[in-house]
Amino acid sequence: MSDNRFCTTLDGADWRVSSRSGSGADTCVEVATNLPGVVGVRDSVDADGPRLAVASAAWRSLTTQIKAGAHAL
């Protein structure tokens, strides 16, 4: 039995370079926050490559932890 709650496409994603991306042209992460319930994440260098769909609440939690220094980046 398939659980479709976790199946989503990122069609219609409005991609932008994350404000937290590094300053180098090869270290940019793009995010799409215009989709209901998910945040799309992709590598700007490989825009046609793999993409992640992360639950909005999980994305907020991760970015809050990063800003607080909880993860060594």
PQR file with spaces between the fields and no chain letter, atoms N, CA, C, O and H, PARSE charges and radii, in Angstrom:
ATOM       1  N    MET     1       0.843   -1.178    0.000 -0.4000 1.5000
ATOM       2  CA   MET     1       0.000    0.000    0.000 -0.0000 2.0000
ATOM       3  C    MET     1       0.887    1.239    0.000  0.5500 1.7000
ATOM       4  O    MET     1       1.835    1.326    0.781 -0.5500 1.4000
ATOM       5  N    SER     2       0.590    2.179   -0.856 -0.4000 1.5000
ATOM       6  CA   SER     2       1.395    3.393   -1.007 -0.0000 2.0000
ATOM       7  C    SER     2       0.875    4.506   -0.105  0.5500 1.7000
ATOM       8  O    SER     2      -0.334    4.674    0.056 -0.5500 1.4000
ATOM       9  H    SER     2      -0.180    2.109   -1.490  0.4000 1.0000
ATOM      10  N    ASP     3       1.791    5.256    0.476 -0.4000 1.5000
ATOM      11  CA   ASP     3       1.426    6.397    1.313 -0.0000 2.0000
ATOM      12  C    ASP     3       1.711    7.668    0.526  0.5500 1.7000
ATOM      13  O    ASP     3       2.851    8.133    0.489 -0.5500 1.4000
ATOM      14  H    ASP     3       2.773    5.119    0.345  0.4000 1.0000
ATOM      15  N    ASN     4       0.694    8.228   -0.099 -0.4000 1.5000
ATOM      16  CA   ASN     4       0.875    9.380   -0.988 -0.0000 2.0000
ATOM      17  C    ASN     4       1.098   10.693   -0.262  0.5500 1.7000
ATOM      18  O    ASN     4       1.323   11.713   -0.912 -0.5500 1.4000
ATOM      19  H    ASN     4      -0.232    7.851   -0.070  0.4000 1.0000
ATOM      20  N    ARG     5       1.043   10.705    1.061 -0.4000 1.5000
ATOM      21  CA   ARG     5       1.316   11.947    1.786 -0.0000 2.0000
ATOM      22  C    ARG     5       2.729   12.425    1.512  0.5500 1.7000
ATOM      23  O    ARG     5       3.013   13.619    1.604 -0.5500 1.4000
ATOM      24  H    ARG     5       0.861    9.876    1.589  0.4000 1.0000
ATOM      25  N    PHE     6       3.618   11.500    1.174 -0.4000 1.5000
ATOM      26  CA   PHE     6       5.012   11.840    0.984 -0.0000 2.0000
ATOM      27  C    PHE     6       5.408   11.913   -0.483  0.5500 1.7000
ATOM      28  O    PHE     6       6.581   12.109   -0.803 -0.5500 1.4000
ATOM      29  H    PHE     6       3.388   10.529    1.099  0.4000 1.0000
ATOM      30  N    CYS     7       4.450   11.760   -1.364 -0.4000 1.5000
ATOM      31  CA   CYS     7       4.724   11.837   -2.797 -0.0000 2.0000
ATOM      32  C    CYS     7       4.266   13.201   -3.290  0.5500 1.7000
ATOM      33  O    CYS     7       3.097   13.563   -3.152 -0.5500 1.4000
ATOM      34  H    CYS     7       3.497   11.602   -1.105  0.4000 1.0000
ATOM      35  N    THR     8       5.170   13.934   -3.851 -0.4000 1.5000
ATOM      36  CA   THR     8       4.816   15.248   -4.367 -0.0000 2.0000
ATOM      37  C    THR     8       5.705   15.560   -5.551  0.5500 1.7000
ATOM      38  O    THR     8       6.813   15.035   -5.662 -0.5500 1.4000
ATOM      39  H    THR     8       6.119   13.640   -3.964  0.4000 1.0000
ATOM      40  N    THR     9       5.225   16.404   -6.423 -0.4000 1.5000
ATOM      41  CA   THR     9       6.058   16.910   -7.492 -0.0000 2.0000
ATOM      42  C    THR     9       6.375   18.359   -7.161  0.5500 1.7000
ATOM      43  O    THR     9       5.705   18.989   -6.343 -0.5500 1.4000
ATOM      44  H    THR     9       4.325   16.830   -6.332  0.4000 1.0000
ATOM      45  N    LEU    10       7.373   18.855   -7.790 -0.4000 1.5000
ATOM      46  CA   LEU    10       7.739   20.252   -7.577 -0.0000 2.0000
ATOM      47  C    LEU    10       7.373   21.094   -8.797  0.5500 1.7000
ATOM      48  O    LEU    10       7.976   22.135   -9.057 -0.5500 1.4000
ATOM      49  H    LEU    10       7.918   18.343   -8.455  0.4000 1.0000
ATOM      50  N    ASP    11       6.361   20.614   -9.546 -0.4000 1.5000
ATOM      51  CA   ASP    11       5.859   21.387  -10.681 -0.0000 2.0000
ATOM      52  C    ASP    11       5.330   22.722  -10.183  0.5500 1.7000
ATOM      53  O    ASP    11       4.623   22.777   -9.177 -0.5500 1.4000
ATOM      54  H    ASP    11       5.871   19.768   -9.335  0.4000 1.0000
ATOM      55  N    GLY    12       5.663   23.776  -10.867 -0.4000 1.5000
ATOM      56  CA   GLY    12       5.207   25.107  -10.481 -0.0000 2.0000
ATOM      57  C    GLY    12       6.067   25.771   -9.426  0.5500 1.7000
ATOM      58  O    GLY    12       5.734   26.848   -8.931 -0.5500 1.4000
ATOM      59  H    GLY    12       6.237   23.732  -11.685  0.4000 1.0000
ATOM      60  N    ALA    13       7.186   25.121   -9.075 -0.4000 1.5000
ATOM      61  CA   ALA    13       8.075   25.695   -8.059 -0.0000 2.0000
ATOM      62  C    ALA    13       8.679   27.001   -8.566  0.5500 1.7000
ATOM      63  O    ALA    13       9.126   27.087   -9.710 -0.5500 1.4000
ATOM      64  H    ALA    13       7.456   24.246   -9.477  0.4000 1.0000
ATOM      65  N    ASP    14       8.685   27.992   -7.722 -0.4000 1.5000
ATOM      66  CA   ASP    14       9.295   29.291   -8.015 -0.0000 2.0000
ATOM      67  C    ASP    14      10.639   29.319   -7.280  0.5500 1.7000
ATOM      68  O    ASP    14      10.695   29.659   -6.098 -0.5500 1.4000
ATOM      69  H    ASP    14       8.321   27.922   -6.793  0.4000 1.0000
ATOM      70  N    TRP    15      11.713   28.965   -7.979 -0.4000 1.5000
ATOM      71  CA   TRP    15      13.029   28.787   -7.375 -0.0000 2.0000
ATOM      72  C    TRP    15      13.727   30.119   -7.159  0.5500 1.7000
ATOM      73  O    TRP    15      13.641   31.019   -7.994 -0.5500 1.4000
ATOM      74  H    TRP    15      11.668   28.689   -8.939  0.4000 1.0000
ATOM      75  N    ARG    16      14.424   30.239   -6.023 -0.4000 1.5000
ATOM      76  CA   ARG    16      15.259   31.413   -5.735 -0.0000 2.0000
ATOM      77  C    ARG    16      16.480   30.929   -4.962  0.5500 1.7000
ATOM      78  O    ARG    16      16.429   29.914   -4.267 -0.5500 1.4000
ATOM      79  H    ARG    16      14.494   29.507   -5.345  0.4000 1.0000
ATOM      80  N    VAL    17      17.571   31.667   -5.092 -0.4000 1.5000
ATOM      81  CA   VAL    17      18.776   31.312   -4.344 -0.0000 2.0000
ATOM      82  C    VAL    17      18.516   31.594   -2.870  0.5500 1.7000
ATOM      83  O    VAL    17      18.051   32.675   -2.511 -0.5500 1.4000
ATOM      84  H    VAL    17      17.612   32.492   -5.656  0.4000 1.0000
ATOM      85  N    SER    18      18.814   30.633   -2.034 -0.4000 1.5000
ATOM      86  CA   SER    18      18.610   30.790   -0.608 -0.0000 2.0000
ATOM      87  C    SER    18      19.468   31.919   -0.067  0.5500 1.7000
ATOM      88  O    SER    18      20.619   32.083   -0.469 -0.5500 1.4000
ATOM      89  H    SER    18      19.193   29.754   -2.327  0.4000 1.0000
ATOM      90  N    SER    19      18.908   32.692    0.840 -0.4000 1.5000
ATOM      91  CA   SER    19      19.659   33.788    1.460 -0.0000 2.0000
ATOM      92  C    SER    19      20.802   33.262    2.313  0.5500 1.7000
ATOM      93  O    SER    19      21.697   34.028    2.668 -0.5500 1.4000
ATOM      94  H    SER    19      17.972   32.559    1.167  0.4000 1.0000
ATOM      95  N    ARG    20      20.801   31.994    2.646 -0.4000 1.5000
ATOM      96  CA   ARG    20      21.840   31.380    3.472 -0.0000 2.0000
ATOM      97  C    ARG    20      22.897   30.660    2.643  0.5500 1.7000
ATOM      98  O    ARG    20      23.783   30.016    3.205 -0.5500 1.4000
ATOM      99  H    ARG    20      20.074   31.371    2.357  0.4000 1.0000
ATOM     100  N    SER    21      22.821   30.757    1.312 -0.4000 1.5000
ATOM     101  CA   SER    21      23.822   30.108    0.467 -0.0000 2.0000
ATOM     102  C    SER    21      25.165   30.805    0.604  0.5500 1.7000
ATOM     103  O    SER    21      25.239   31.981    0.961 -0.5500 1.4000
ATOM     104  H    SER    21      22.102   31.280    0.855  0.4000 1.0000
ATOM     105  N    GLY    22      26.213   30.069    0.317 -0.4000 1.5000
ATOM     106  CA   GLY    22      27.554   30.641    0.355 -0.0000 2.0000
ATOM     107  C    GLY    22      27.737   31.663   -0.751  0.5500 1.7000
ATOM     108  O    GLY    22      26.902   31.770   -1.649 -0.5500 1.4000
ATOM     109  H    GLY    22      26.153   29.114    0.027  0.4000 1.0000
ATOM     110  N    SER    23      28.812   32.404   -0.691 -0.4000 1.5000
ATOM     111  CA   SER    23      29.056   33.450   -1.679 -0.0000 2.0000
ATOM     112  C    SER    23      29.670   32.906   -2.962  0.5500 1.7000
ATOM     113  O    SER    23      29.677   33.606   -3.975 -0.5500 1.4000
ATOM     114  H    SER    23      29.491   32.318    0.038  0.4000 1.0000
ATOM     115  N    GLY    24      30.180   31.689   -2.951 -0.4000 1.5000
ATOM     116  CA   GLY    24      30.764   31.101   -4.145 -0.0000 2.0000
ATOM     117  C    GLY    24      29.689   30.643   -5.115  0.5500 1.7000
ATOM     118  O    GLY    24      28.620   30.194   -4.701 -0.5500 1.4000
ATOM     119  H    GLY    24      30.173   31.120   -2.128  0.4000 1.0000
ATOM     120  N    ALA    25      29.971   30.756   -6.402 -0.4000 1.5000
ATOM     121  CA   ALA    25      28.998   30.386   -7.426 -0.0000 2.0000
ATOM     122  C    ALA    25      28.715   28.887   -7.431  0.5500 1.7000
ATOM     123  O    ALA    25      27.694   28.455   -7.967 -0.5500 1.4000
ATOM     124  H    ALA    25      30.840   31.121   -6.738  0.4000 1.0000
ATOM     125  N    ASP    26      29.599   28.094   -6.845 -0.4000 1.5000
ATOM     126  CA   ASP    26      29.412   26.642   -6.869 -0.0000 2.0000
ATOM     127  C    ASP    26      28.834   26.099   -5.565  0.5500 1.7000
ATOM     128  O    ASP    26      28.806   24.883   -5.372 -0.5500 1.4000
ATOM     129  H    ASP    26      30.428   28.445   -6.410  0.4000 1.0000
ATOM     130  N    THR    27      28.380   26.950   -4.685 -0.4000 1.5000
ATOM     131  CA   THR    27      27.847   26.483   -3.401 -0.0000 2.0000
ATOM     132  C    THR    27      26.446   27.013   -3.124  0.5500 1.7000
ATOM     133  O    THR    27      26.066   27.183   -1.966 -0.5500 1.4000
ATOM     134  H    THR    27      28.403   27.938   -4.841  0.4000 1.0000
ATOM     135  N    CYS    28      25.694   27.268   -4.154 -0.4000 1.5000
ATOM     136  CA   CYS    28      24.361   27.845   -3.959 -0.0000 2.0000
ATOM     137  C    CYS    28      23.280   26.781   -3.889  0.5500 1.7000
ATOM     138  O    CYS    28      23.264   25.827   -4.667 -0.5500 1.4000
ATOM     139  H    CYS    28      26.003   27.130   -5.095  0.4000 1.0000
ATOM     140  N    VAL    29      22.390   26.970   -2.949 -0.4000 1.5000
ATOM     141  CA   VAL    29      21.202   26.145   -2.816 -0.0000 2.0000
ATOM     142  C    VAL    29      20.021   27.013   -3.217  0.5500 1.7000
ATOM     143  O    VAL    29      19.914   28.168   -2.804 -0.5500 1.4000
ATOM     144  H    VAL    29      22.403   27.745   -2.318  0.4000 1.0000
ATOM     145  N    GLU    30      19.143   26.450   -4.020 -0.4000 1.5000
ATOM     146  CA   GLU    30      17.921   27.150   -4.377 -0.0000 2.0000
ATOM     147  C    GLU    30      16.757   26.518   -3.638  0.5500 1.7000
ATOM     148  O    GLU    30      16.710   25.304   -3.444 -0.5500 1.4000
ATOM     149  H    GLU    30      19.230   25.512   -4.356  0.4000 1.0000
ATOM     150  N    VAL    31      15.822   27.356   -3.230 -0.4000 1.5000
ATOM     151  CA   VAL    31      14.635   26.877   -2.535 -0.0000 2.0000
ATOM     152  C    VAL    31      13.389   27.407   -3.230  0.5500 1.7000
ATOM     153  O    VAL    31      13.411   28.457   -3.873 -0.5500 1.4000
ATOM     154  H    VAL    31      15.860   28.343   -3.388  0.4000 1.0000
ATOM     155  N    ALA    32      12.322   26.668   -3.086 -0.4000 1.5000
ATOM     156  CA   ALA    32      11.015   27.090   -3.592 -0.0000 2.0000
ATOM     157  C    ALA    32      10.054   27.010   -2.419  0.5500 1.7000
ATOM     158  O    ALA    32       9.800   25.931   -1.883 -0.5500 1.4000
ATOM     159  H    ALA    32      12.305   25.815   -2.563  0.4000 1.0000
ATOM     160  N    THR    33       9.528   28.146   -2.028 -0.4000 1.5000
ATOM     161  CA   THR    33       8.638   28.189   -0.863 -0.0000 2.0000
ATOM     162  C    THR    33       7.193   28.492   -1.242  0.5500 1.7000
ATOM     163  O    THR    33       6.369   28.775   -0.373 -0.5500 1.4000
ATOM     164  H    THR    33       9.734   29.022   -2.464  0.4000 1.0000
ATOM     165  N    ASN    34       6.883   28.434   -2.529 -0.4000 1.5000
ATOM     166  CA   ASN    34       5.544   28.787   -2.978 -0.0000 2.0000
ATOM     167  C    ASN    34       4.591   27.593   -3.087  0.5500 1.7000
ATOM     168  O    ASN    34       3.457   27.748   -3.538 -0.5500 1.4000
ATOM     169  H    ASN    34       7.552   28.204   -3.236  0.4000 1.0000
ATOM     170  N    LEU    35       5.035   26.424   -2.685 -0.4000 1.5000
ATOM     171  CA   LEU    35       4.199   25.231   -2.802 -0.0000 2.0000
ATOM     172  C    LEU    35       3.554   24.897   -1.460  0.5500 1.7000
ATOM     173  O    LEU    35       4.200   25.024   -0.420 -0.5500 1.4000
ATOM     174  H    LEU    35       5.957   26.297   -2.318  0.4000 1.0000
ATOM     175  N    PRO    36       2.299   24.473   -1.466 -0.5600 1.5000
ATOM     176  CA   PRO    36       1.604   24.203   -0.208  0.2800 2.0000
ATOM     177  C    PRO    36       2.205   23.024    0.555  0.5500 1.7000
ATOM     178  O    PRO    36       2.270   21.906    0.043 -0.5500 1.4000
ATOM     179  N    GLY    37       2.642   23.289    1.781 -0.4000 1.5000
ATOM     180  CA   GLY    37       3.091   22.229    2.673 -0.0000 2.0000
ATOM     181  C    GLY    37       4.507   21.731    2.508  0.5500 1.7000
ATOM     182  O    GLY    37       4.983   20.945    3.327 -0.5500 1.4000
ATOM     183  H    GLY    37       2.589   24.197    2.197  0.4000 1.0000
ATOM     184  N    VAL    38       5.203   22.174    1.452 -0.4000 1.5000
ATOM     185  CA   VAL    38       6.573   21.701    1.220 -0.0000 2.0000
ATOM     186  C    VAL    38       7.482   22.849    0.819  0.5500 1.7000
ATOM     187  O    VAL    38       7.031   23.891    0.345 -0.5500 1.4000
ATOM     188  H    VAL    38       4.816   22.812    0.786  0.4000 1.0000
ATOM     189  N    VAL    39       8.769   22.630    1.022 -0.4000 1.5000
ATOM     190  CA   VAL    39       9.802   23.520    0.510 -0.0000 2.0000
ATOM     191  C    VAL    39      10.644   22.687   -0.443  0.5500 1.7000
ATOM     192  O    VAL    39      11.144   21.625   -0.073 -0.5500 1.4000
ATOM     193  H    VAL    39       9.135   21.783    1.407  0.4000 1.0000
ATOM     194  N    GLY    40      10.798   23.164   -1.655 -0.4000 1.5000
ATOM     195  CA   GLY    40      11.653   22.488   -2.622 -0.0000 2.0000
ATOM     196  C    GLY    40      13.083   22.950   -2.428  0.5500 1.7000
ATOM     197  O    GLY    40      13.331   24.118   -2.129 -0.5500 1.4000
ATOM     198  H    GLY    40      10.391   24.027   -1.956  0.4000 1.0000
ATOM     199  N    VAL    41      14.031   22.026   -2.599 -0.4000 1.5000
ATOM     200  CA   VAL    41      15.448   22.334   -2.439 -0.0000 2.0000
ATOM     201  C    VAL    41      16.191   21.701   -3.597  0.5500 1.7000
ATOM     202  O    VAL    41      15.953   20.540   -3.931 -0.5500 1.4000
ATOM     203  H    VAL    41      13.829   21.077   -2.842  0.4000 1.0000
ATOM     204  N    ARG    42      17.105   22.468   -4.221 -0.4000 1.5000
ATOM     205  CA   ARG    42      17.931   21.933   -5.300 -0.0000 2.0000
ATOM     206  C    ARG    42      19.264   22.664   -5.352  0.5500 1.7000
ATOM     207  O    ARG    42      19.423   23.732   -4.761 -0.5500 1.4000
ATOM     208  H    ARG    42      17.298   23.410   -3.949  0.4000 1.0000
ATOM     209  N    ASP    43      20.201   22.088   -6.054 -0.4000 1.5000
ATOM     210  CA   ASP    43      21.524   22.663   -6.280 -0.0000 2.0000
ATOM     211  C    ASP    43      21.429   23.604   -7.474  0.5500 1.7000
ATOM     212  O    ASP    43      21.020   23.176   -8.554 -0.5500 1.4000
ATOM     213  H    ASP    43      20.072   21.221   -6.534  0.4000 1.0000
ATOM     214  N    SER    44      21.793   24.867   -7.312 -0.4000 1.5000
ATOM     215  CA   SER    44      21.674   25.822   -8.410 -0.0000 2.0000
ATOM     216  C    SER    44      22.627   25.516   -9.557  0.5500 1.7000
ATOM     217  O    SER    44      22.363   25.897  -10.698 -0.5500 1.4000
ATOM     218  H    SER    44      22.124   25.215   -6.435  0.4000 1.0000
ATOM     219  N    VAL    45      23.723   24.838   -9.275 -0.4000 1.5000
ATOM     220  CA   VAL    45      24.683   24.483  -10.325 -0.0000 2.0000
ATOM     221  C    VAL    45      24.101   23.389  -11.219  0.5500 1.7000
ATOM     222  O    VAL    45      24.426   23.320  -12.404 -0.5500 1.4000
ATOM     223  H    VAL    45      23.938   24.528   -8.349  0.4000 1.0000
ATOM     224  N    ASP    46      23.249   22.540  -10.663 -0.4000 1.5000
ATOM     225  CA   ASP    46      22.637   21.432  -11.395 -0.0000 2.0000
ATOM     226  C    ASP    46      21.126   21.532  -11.263  0.5500 1.7000
ATOM     227  O    ASP    46      20.486   20.674  -10.655 -0.5500 1.4000
ATOM     228  H    ASP    46      22.984   22.596   -9.700  0.4000 1.0000
ATOM     229  N    ALA    47      20.566   22.588  -11.838 -0.4000 1.5000
ATOM     230  CA   ALA    47      19.137   22.874  -11.682 -0.0000 2.0000
ATOM     231  C    ALA    47      18.240   21.764  -12.223  0.5500 1.7000
ATOM     232  O    ALA    47      17.088   21.650  -11.804 -0.5500 1.4000
ATOM     233  H    ALA    47      21.086   23.285  -12.332  0.4000 1.0000
ATOM     234  N    ASP    48      18.745   20.943  -13.143 -0.4000 1.5000
ATOM     235  CA   ASP    48      17.960   19.841  -13.677 -0.0000 2.0000
ATOM     236  C    ASP    48      18.219   18.539  -12.929  0.5500 1.7000
ATOM     237  O    ASP    48      17.655   17.502  -13.276 -0.5500 1.4000
ATOM     238  H    ASP    48      19.681   21.036  -13.483  0.4000 1.0000
ATOM     239  N    GLY    49      19.061   18.585  -11.917 -0.4000 1.5000
ATOM     240  CA   GLY    49      19.419   17.400  -11.148 -0.0000 2.0000
ATOM     241  C    GLY    49      18.397   17.079  -10.078  0.5500 1.7000
ATOM     242  O    GLY    49      17.258   17.540  -10.136 -0.5500 1.4000
ATOM     243  H    GLY    49      19.519   19.428  -11.635  0.4000 1.0000
ATOM     244  N    PRO    50      18.804   16.294   -9.110 -0.5600 1.5000
ATOM     245  CA   PRO    50      17.885   15.877   -8.038  0.2800 2.0000
ATOM     246  C    PRO    50      17.317   17.060   -7.264  0.5500 1.7000
ATOM     247  O    PRO    50      17.968   18.091   -7.091 -0.5500 1.4000
ATOM     248  N    ARG    51      16.107   16.881   -6.814 -0.4000 1.5000
ATOM     249  CA   ARG    51      15.411   17.898   -6.021 -0.0000 2.0000
ATOM     250  C    ARG    51      14.794   17.220   -4.809  0.5500 1.7000
ATOM     251  O    ARG    51      14.390   16.059   -4.869 -0.5500 1.4000
ATOM     252  H    ARG    51      15.578   16.044   -6.955  0.4000 1.0000
ATOM     253  N    LEU    52      14.727   17.947   -3.728 -0.4000 1.5000
ATOM     254  CA   LEU    52      14.110   17.442   -2.510 -0.0000 2.0000
ATOM     255  C    LEU    52      12.834   18.213   -2.229  0.5500 1.7000
ATOM     256  O    LEU    52      12.751   19.415   -2.483 -0.5500 1.4000
ATOM     257  H    LEU    52      15.055   18.890   -3.680  0.4000 1.0000
ATOM     258  N    ALA    53      11.853   17.520   -1.710 -0.4000 1.5000
ATOM     259  CA   ALA    53      10.640   18.159   -1.202 -0.0000 2.0000
ATOM     260  C    ALA    53      10.624   17.892    0.294  0.5500 1.7000
ATOM     261  O    ALA    53      10.490   16.748    0.728 -0.5500 1.4000
ATOM     262  H    ALA    53      11.920   16.544   -1.504  0.4000 1.0000
ATOM     263  N    VAL    54      10.762   18.953    1.079 -0.4000 1.5000
ATOM     264  CA   VAL    54      10.845   18.844    2.532 -0.0000 2.0000
ATOM     265  C    VAL    54       9.587   19.465    3.132  0.5500 1.7000
ATOM     266  O    VAL    54       9.151   20.537    2.711 -0.5500 1.4000
ATOM     267  H    VAL    54      10.872   19.883    0.726  0.4000 1.0000
ATOM     268  N    ALA    55       9.014   18.790    4.110 -0.4000 1.5000
ATOM     269  CA   ALA    55       7.840   19.360    4.782 -0.0000 2.0000
ATOM     270  C    ALA    55       8.190   20.744    5.327  0.5500 1.7000
ATOM     271  O    ALA    55       9.268   20.939    5.888 -0.5500 1.4000
ATOM     272  H    ALA    55       9.368   17.919    4.453  0.4000 1.0000
ATOM     273  N    SER    56       7.291   21.688    5.165 -0.4000 1.5000
ATOM     274  CA   SER    56       7.561   23.069    5.586 -0.0000 2.0000
ATOM     275  C    SER    56       7.986   23.158    7.048  0.5500 1.7000
ATOM     276  O    SER    56       8.911   23.901    7.376 -0.5500 1.4000
ATOM     277  H    SER    56       6.415   21.530    4.710  0.4000 1.0000
ATOM     278  N    ALA    57       7.324   22.413    7.927 -0.4000 1.5000
ATOM     279  CA   ALA    57       7.678   22.449    9.356 -0.0000 2.0000
ATOM     280  C    ALA    57       9.084   21.909    9.583  0.5500 1.7000
ATOM     281  O    ALA    57       9.822   22.436   10.416 -0.5500 1.4000
ATOM     282  H    ALA    57       6.572   21.810    7.661  0.4000 1.0000
ATOM     283  N    ALA    58       9.460   20.871    8.857 -0.4000 1.5000
ATOM     284  CA   ALA    58      10.807   20.303    8.993 -0.0000 2.0000
ATOM     285  C    ALA    58      11.852   21.295    8.489  0.5500 1.7000
ATOM     286  O    ALA    58      12.926   21.417    9.078 -0.5500 1.4000
ATOM     287  H    ALA    58       8.861   20.443    8.181  0.4000 1.0000
ATOM     288  N    TRP    59      11.547   21.999    7.409 -0.4000 1.5000
ATOM     289  CA   TRP    59      12.470   23.001    6.872 -0.0000 2.0000
ATOM     290  C    TRP    59      12.673   24.141    7.871  0.5500 1.7000
ATOM     291  O    TRP    59      13.799   24.586    8.095 -0.5500 1.4000
ATOM     292  H    TRP    59      10.675   21.901    6.930  0.4000 1.0000
ATOM     293  N    ARG    60      11.584   24.606    8.465 -0.4000 1.5000
ATOM     294  CA   ARG    60      11.691   25.671    9.478 -0.0000 2.0000
ATOM     295  C    ARG    60      12.537   25.204   10.657  0.5500 1.7000
ATOM     296  O    ARG    60      13.369   25.958   11.163 -0.5500 1.4000
ATOM     297  H    ARG    60      10.669   24.245    8.283  0.4000 1.0000
ATOM     298  N    SER    61      12.331   23.986   11.090 -0.4000 1.5000
ATOM     299  CA   SER    61      13.104   23.442   12.202 -0.0000 2.0000
ATOM     300  C    SER    61      14.584   23.370   11.849  0.5500 1.7000
ATOM     301  O    SER    61      15.433   23.769   12.646 -0.5500 1.4000
ATOM     302  H    SER    61      11.654   23.375   10.679  0.4000 1.0000
ATOM     303  N    LEU    62      14.896   22.867   10.665 -0.4000 1.5000
ATOM     304  CA   LEU    62      16.294   22.767   10.246 -0.0000 2.0000
ATOM     305  C    LEU    62      16.951   24.138   10.158  0.5500 1.7000
ATOM     306  O    LEU    62      18.052   24.324   10.676 -0.5500 1.4000
ATOM     307  H    LEU    62      14.206   22.543   10.018  0.4000 1.0000
ATOM     308  N    THR    63      16.300   25.099    9.516 -0.4000 1.5000
ATOM     309  CA   THR    63      16.912   26.420    9.368 -0.0000 2.0000
ATOM     310  C    THR    63      17.060   27.128   10.708  0.5500 1.7000
ATOM     311  O    THR    63      18.018   27.875   10.909 -0.5500 1.4000
ATOM     312  H    THR    63      15.406   24.948    9.095  0.4000 1.0000
ATOM     313  N    THR    64      16.128   26.904   11.625 -0.4000 1.5000
ATOM     314  CA   THR    64      16.250   27.474   12.977 -0.0000 2.0000
ATOM     315  C    THR    64      17.459   26.887   13.683  0.5500 1.7000
ATOM     316  O    THR    64      18.217   27.614   14.325 -0.5500 1.4000
ATOM     317  H    THR    64      15.350   26.297   11.462  0.4000 1.0000
ATOM     318  N    GLN    65      17.647   25.572   13.570 -0.4000 1.5000
ATOM     319  CA   GLN    65      18.796   24.919   14.190 -0.0000 2.0000
ATOM     320  C    GLN    65      20.107   25.404   13.585  0.5500 1.7000
ATOM     321  O    GLN    65      21.075   25.628   14.311 -0.5500 1.4000
ATOM     322  H    GLN    65      17.031   24.981   13.048  0.4000 1.0000
ATOM     323  N    ILE    66      20.151   25.565   12.286 -0.4000 1.5000
ATOM     324  CA   ILE    66      21.373   26.048   11.618 -0.0000 2.0000
ATOM     325  C    ILE    66      21.701   27.457   12.095  0.5500 1.7000
ATOM     326  O    ILE    66      22.853   27.744   12.420 -0.5500 1.4000
ATOM     327  H    ILE    66      19.365   25.383   11.695  0.4000 1.0000
ATOM     328  N    LYS    67      20.712   28.333   12.142 -0.4000 1.5000
ATOM     329  CA   LYS    67      20.936   29.703   12.601 -0.0000 2.0000
ATOM     330  C    LYS    67      21.434   29.735   14.044  0.5500 1.7000
ATOM     331  O    LYS    67      22.188   30.630   14.426 -0.5500 1.4000
ATOM     332  H    LYS    67      19.777   28.100   11.877  0.4000 1.0000
ATOM     333  N    ALA    68      21.008   28.755   14.841 -0.4000 1.5000
ATOM     334  CA   ALA    68      21.429   28.698   16.252 -0.0000 2.0000
ATOM     335  C    ALA    68      22.790   28.036   16.430  0.5500 1.7000
ATOM     336  O    ALA    68      23.302   27.952   17.546 -0.5500 1.4000
ATOM     337  H    ALA    68      20.396   28.028   14.531  0.4000 1.0000
ATOM     338  N    GLY    69      23.376   27.565   15.328 -0.4000 1.5000
ATOM     339  CA   GLY    69      24.693   26.948   15.396 -0.0000 2.0000
ATOM     340  C    GLY    69      24.694   25.486   15.817  0.5500 1.7000
ATOM     341  O    GLY    69      25.727   24.958   16.226 -0.5500 1.4000
ATOM     342  H    GLY    69      22.959   27.633   14.421  0.4000 1.0000
ATOM     343  N    ALA    70      23.544   24.830   15.719 -0.4000 1.5000
ATOM     344  CA   ALA    70      23.442   23.435   16.153 -0.0000 2.0000
ATOM     345  C    ALA    70      24.110   22.458   15.196  0.5500 1.7000
ATOM     346  O    ALA    70      24.347   21.307   15.562 -0.5500 1.4000
ATOM     347  H    ALA    70      22.704   25.259   15.386  0.4000 1.0000
ATOM     348  N    HIS    71      24.417   22.892   13.987 -0.4000 1.5000
ATOM     349  CA   HIS    71      25.027   22.009   12.986 -0.0000 2.0000
ATOM     350  C    HIS    71      26.310   22.638   12.449  0.5500 1.7000
ATOM     351  O    HIS    71      26.332   23.819   12.102 -0.5500 1.4000
ATOM     352  H    HIS    71      24.225   23.827   13.690  0.4000 1.0000
ATOM     353  N    ALA    72      27.352   21.862   12.384 -0.4000 1.5000
ATOM     354  CA   ALA    72      28.607   22.341   11.798 -0.0000 2.0000
ATOM     355  C    ALA    72      28.478   22.255   10.284  0.5500 1.7000
ATOM     356  O    ALA    72      28.292   21.172    9.730 -0.5500 1.4000
ATOM     357  H    ALA    72      27.334   20.903   12.666  0.4000 1.0000
ATOM     358  N    LEU    73      28.574   23.372    9.635 -0.4000 1.5000
ATOM     359  CA   LEU    73      28.452   23.382    8.176 -0.0000 2.0000
ATOM     360  C    LEU    73      29.764   23.680    7.510  0.5500 1.7000
ATOM     361  O    LEU    73      29.837   23.726    6.282 -0.5500 1.4000
ATOM     362  H    LEU    73      28.724   24.253   10.084  0.4000 1.0000
